[in-house]
Amino acid sequence: MVSASLATLIIALVAVALAWKVLKGITKTIALVVILVVAAIFVFGGMS
């Protein structure tokens, strides 16, 4: 369980870094929010 959460957080961080470099403006903001919400739901309760 802990390793799955850690892997999810690492994947989320990589996705945030890629979105930060590739996207611009409001698209970047929306992408970052979606990535973080999905990661939080996965780690803290939605899919366990």
C-alpha positions as CSV (number, residue, x, y, z in Angstrom):
1,M,0.0,0.0,0.0
2,V,2.7,2.5,0.9
3,S,4.8,1.6,-2.2
4,A,1.7,2.1,-4.4
5,S,1.1,5.6,-2.8
6,L,4.8,6.5,-3.2
7,A,4.7,5.4,-6.8
8,T,1.6,7.5,-7.5
9,L,3.2,10.5,-5.9
10,I,6.3,10.1,-8.0
11,I,4.2,9.7,-11.2
12,A,2.2,12.8,-10.2
13,L,5.4,14.8,-9.7
14,V,6.8,13.8,-13.0
15,A,3.5,14.7,-14.7
16,V,3.5,18.1,-13.0
17,A,7.1,18.7,-14.1
18,L,6.2,17.8,-17.7
19,A,3.0,20.0,-17.7
20,W,5.0,22.9,-16.2
21,K,7.6,22.7,-19.0
22,V,5.2,21.9,-22.0
23,L,2.0,23.9,-21.3
24,K,1.3,27.6,-20.9
25,G,-1.3,29.8,-19.4
26,I,-4.7,28.6,-18.2
27,T,-4.1,25.2,-19.8
28,K,-1.1,24.7,-17.5
29,T,-3.1,25.6,-14.5
30,I,-6.0,23.3,-15.4
31,A,-3.6,20.4,-16.1
32,L,-1.8,20.9,-12.8
33,V,-5.0,20.9,-10.8
34,V,-6.3,17.8,-12.6
35,I,-3.1,15.9,-12.0
36,L,-3.0,16.8,-8.3
37,V,-6.7,16.0,-7.7
38,V,-6.4,12.6,-9.4
39,A,-3.3,11.8,-7.4
40,A,-4.9,12.9,-4.2
41,I,-8.0,10.8,-4.9
42,F,-5.9,7.7,-5.7
43,V,-3.6,8.1,-2.7
44,F,-6.1,9.1,0.0
45,G,-9.1,7.1,-0.6
46,G,-10.9,6.8,-3.9
47,M,-9.3,3.7,-5.4
48,S,-8.2,1.6,-2.5
